[in-house]
Amino acid sequence: MTKGTPSMGKRSGKKTHIRCRRCGKHTYHASKKKCSSCGFGNSSKLRKYSWNKRNTSKKK
């Protein structure tokens, strides 16, 4: 019936994310079989969003 710190000890040894085959980042979810960074396993296209684009215009 405890929910806090004692429950966290039971999580040891289980890997949720492993290295992705496509992007190489440590963001591939082993049980969901999809990468949270590039979208591998979910889509053939790379995962990208318009809000994720970096502003490259220089300000003075």
C-alpha positions as CSV (number, residue, x, y, z in Angstrom):
1,M,0.0,0.0,0.0
2,T,3.1,2.3,0.0
3,K,3.6,4.4,-3.0
4,G,6.7,6.5,-2.4
5,T,10.4,5.8,-1.9
6,P,10.1,2.0,-1.1
7,S,8.5,1.4,-4.4
8,M,11.4,3.0,-6.3
9,G,13.8,0.3,-5.2
10,K,11.8,-2.3,-7.1
11,R,12.5,-0.4,-10.4
12,S,16.2,-1.3,-10.4
13,G,17.6,-3.5,-13.2
14,K,14.8,-2.8,-15.7
15,K,15.7,-0.7,-18.8
16,T,12.9,1.2,-20.4
17,H,15.0,3.0,-23.0
18,I,17.8,1.5,-25.1
19,R,19.9,2.9,-27.9
20,C,18.0,3.6,-31.1
21,R,19.1,1.9,-34.4
22,R,18.2,4.9,-36.5
23,C,19.3,8.0,-34.6
24,G,21.7,6.4,-32.1
25,K,20.3,8.2,-29.1
26,H,19.3,6.4,-25.9
27,T,15.6,7.0,-26.5
28,Y,14.2,3.8,-28.0
29,H,11.5,2.4,-25.6
30,A,12.1,-1.3,-25.3
31,S,8.5,-2.3,-24.5
32,K,6.7,0.2,-26.7
33,K,9.1,-0.5,-29.6
34,K,9.4,3.1,-30.7
35,C,11.9,5.9,-30.4
36,S,10.8,9.1,-28.6
37,S,13.5,11.1,-30.4
38,C,13.3,10.2,-34.1
39,G,10.0,8.2,-34.2
40,F,11.6,4.9,-35.4
41,G,9.1,2.1,-35.0
42,N,6.2,4.5,-35.2
43,S,6.7,6.1,-38.5
44,S,8.9,5.9,-41.6
45,K,9.4,9.6,-41.5
46,L,11.7,11.3,-39.0
47,R,9.8,12.8,-36.0
48,K,9.9,16.6,-36.2
49,Y,7.8,19.5,-35.0
50,S,7.6,23.1,-36.1
51,W,8.1,24.3,-32.5
52,N,11.4,22.4,-32.4
53,K,13.1,24.5,-35.1
54,R,16.0,26.7,-33.9
55,N,16.0,30.4,-34.8
56,T,19.2,30.9,-36.9
57,S,18.7,34.7,-37.5
58,K,21.4,36.7,-35.8
59,K,20.4,39.7,-33.7
60,K,22.8,42.6,-33.0
